Amino acid sequence: MTAPAVAGMPRLLLRLEGLALFVLGTWFFAQTEQSWVLFAVLFFSPDLSFAGYMAGPKAGAAIYNAAHTTLGPALLTGIGLALNASLLLGLAAIWAAHIGFDRMVGYGLKYETAFNDTHLGRIGRNKAEA
């Protein structure tokens, strides 16, 4: 059984939202005056959450999704604003930009069925089998 996926205009709109989040996250990072080396080093770090799949698809999806929702960067932004902490704001911006980039290129939140089953559609070589 394959997971359901969004299609048509809603899929396009979700990808455009991803583009907007990527652009705004990157712009916001520039406003924090943090090092672009930090941005480059940490940009793909949320993808390390795929290691959760070593514990199985259910745990893997939960861990991956926790690292790929905007709730984390939003919370970190709130903390950064409350503490007036530019580094936290920069980290939140990197995190948000990563999530936006993923959505823009078609990587969505994972279903428990398989790593390749996302809310934006099946990814990978066997996506035609979906």
C-alpha positions in Angstrom: 0.0 0.0 0.0 1.4 3.4 -0.9 0.7 6.6 1.1 -1.6 9.2 -0.3 -0.1 12.3 -1.8 -1.2 15.8 -2.8 -1.4 16.5 -6.6 -2.1 19.2 -9.1 -2.4 22.8 -8.1 -2.2 22.1 -4.3 1.1 20.4 -4.9 2.4 23.3 -6.9 1.3 25.7 -4.2 3.1 23.7 -1.5 6.3 23.7 -3.5 6.0 27.5 -4.0 5.5 27.8 -0.3 8.7 25.9 0.1 10.5 28.3 -2.2 9.1 31.3 -0.2 10.3 29.7 3.1 13.7 29.0 1.6 14.2 32.5 0.3 12.8 34.2 3.5 14.8 31.9 5.8 18.0 32.7 3.8 17.2 36.4 3.8 16.5 36.3 7.6 19.7 34.5 8.2 21.6 37.4 6.4 19.9 39.8 8.8 21.4 38.0 11.8 25.0 38.8 10.6 26.1 35.2 11.5 28.8 33.6 9.4 27.8 32.1 6.0 30.1 29.3 6.9 27.7 28.4 9.7 24.9 28.4 7.2 26.8 26.2 4.8 27.8 23.7 7.5 24.4 23.4 9.1 22.1 23.7 6.1 21.7 20.0 5.6 22.0 19.0 9.2 18.2 18.3 9.7 18.7 15.5 7.2 20.7 13.6 9.8 17.3 12.7 11.3 16.9 10.1 8.6 19.2 7.9 10.8 16.0 7.4 12.9 15.0 4.9 10.2 17.5 2.5 11.7 14.9 2.0 14.4 12.2 1.2 11.8 9.8 3.2 9.6 7.5 4.3 12.4 10.2 5.8 14.5 12.1 7.0 11.5 9.1 8.9 10.2 8.4 10.5 13.6 12.0 11.6 14.0 12.4 12.8 10.5 9.1 14.7 10.6 10.0 16.3 13.9 13.1 17.8 12.3 11.2 18.8 9.1 8.2 20.8 10.4 8.2 24.5 10.9 7.3 24.1 14.5 10.9 23.7 15.6 12.3 26.8 13.8 9.2 28.8 15.0 9.8 27.8 18.6 13.6 28.6 18.3 12.7 32.0 16.7 10.5 32.8 19.7 13.2 31.9 22.1 15.8 33.8 20.1 13.6 36.9 20.1 12.8 36.6 23.8 16.5 36.3 24.6 17.7 38.7 21.9 20.0 35.9 20.8 21.2 36.4 17.3 22.8 33.0 17.1 19.5 31.3 17.9 17.7 33.4 15.3 20.4 32.4 12.8 20.0 28.7 13.6 16.2 29.0 13.3 16.6 30.7 9.9 18.9 28.0 8.7 16.5 25.3 9.8 13.5 27.1 8.2 15.5 27.6 5.0 16.3 23.9 4.9 12.7 22.9 5.3 11.7 25.3 2.6 14.4 23.9 0.2 13.2 20.3 0.9 9.6 21.3 0.1 10.6 23.2 -3.0 12.3 20.2 -4.5 9.5 17.8 -3.5 10.7 16.2 -0.3 7.8 16.2 2.1 6.9 14.9 5.5 7.2 11.1 5.8 4.5 8.5 6.2 5.1 5.4 8.3 4.8 3.2 5.2 8.3 3.9 3.8 11.0 6.6 3.7 10.0 7.3 0.0 6.3 8.0 0.9 5.8 11.7 1.5 2.9 14.0 1.7 4.1 15.6 -1.6 4.3 12.2 -3.3 6.6 9.2 -3.7 10.3 10.1 -4.1 13.2 8.1 -5.4 13.8 5.7 -8.3 10.6 3.7 -7.8 8.2 6.6 -7.7 6.4 5.4 -10.8 5.3 2.4 -8.7 3.3 4.6 -6.4 
